[in-house]
Amino acid sequence: MELEKVTAEIRPRSEWEAIDLGISLTRAHFGMIFKGWFATVIPACLLIYLVCWNAMGWGAFLIWWLKPIWERVALHPLSRKLFGESPT
């Protein structure tokens, strides 16, 4: 990643400015984020629910527990786009 290619101004931000930047990045790259989401997270959640069919509470708990992994699916392409790269 090259700092010269960054697409946003690098500076300290307040919490609300950081949220606004994240929302605008998500809106700009909505299709790319949800393609990755639907290709990975949805099948994984369905598989977890199929395995935990008799104990749906455990399935919901497992999906919630794996939430940090699900967030990386969206954050990876956004971080690449912020630095001007095209994620694969």
Backbone hydrogen bonds, N-H to C=O, Kabsch-Sander energy under -0.5 kcal/mol:
donor,donor_aa,acceptor,acceptor_aa,energy
3,L,1,M,-0.5
5,K,2,E,-1.4
6,V,3,L,-1.1
7,T,82,L,-2.8
11,R,9,E,-0.8
18,A,14,S,-2.2
19,I,15,E,-2.2
20,D,16,W,-2.3
21,L,17,E,-2.4
22,G,18,A,-2.3
23,I,19,I,-2.5
24,S,20,D,-2.3
25,L,21,L,-2.4
26,T,22,G,-2.2
27,R,23,I,-2.5
28,A,24,S,-2.1
29,H,25,L,-1.6
30,F,27,R,-0.9
33,I,29,H,-2.0
34,F,30,F,-2.4
35,K,31,G,-1.7
36,G,32,M,-1.5
37,W,33,I,-2.1
38,F,34,F,-2.7
39,A,35,K,-1.6
40,T,36,G,-1.4
41,V,37,W,-1.4
42,I,37,W,-1.4
44,A,40,T,-1.6
45,C,41,V,-2.7
46,L,42,I,-2.4
47,L,43,P,-2.4
48,I,44,A,-2.3
49,Y,45,C,-2.5
50,L,46,L,-2.1
51,V,47,L,-2.4
52,C,48,I,-2.5
53,W,50,L,-0.9
55,A,52,C,-0.7
58,W,55,A,-0.6
59,G,55,A,-1.6
60,A,56,M,-2.5
61,F,57,G,-2.3
62,L,58,W,-2.5
63,I,59,G,-2.3
64,W,60,A,-2.3
65,W,61,F,-2.6
66,L,62,L,-1.7
67,K,64,W,-1.4
69,I,66,L,-1.2
70,W,66,L,-1.6
71,E,67,K,-2.1
72,R,68,P,-1.0
73,V,69,I,-0.8
73,V,70,W,-0.7
74,A,70,W,-0.7
74,A,71,E,-0.7
75,L,71,E,-2.2
76,H,72,R,-2.2
78,L,74,A,-1.2
79,S,75,L,-2.5
80,R,76,H,-1.9
81,K,77,P,-2.5
82,L,78,L,-2.0
83,F,79,S,-0.9
83,F,80,R,-0.5
84,G,81,K,-1.6
85,E,80,R,-2.5
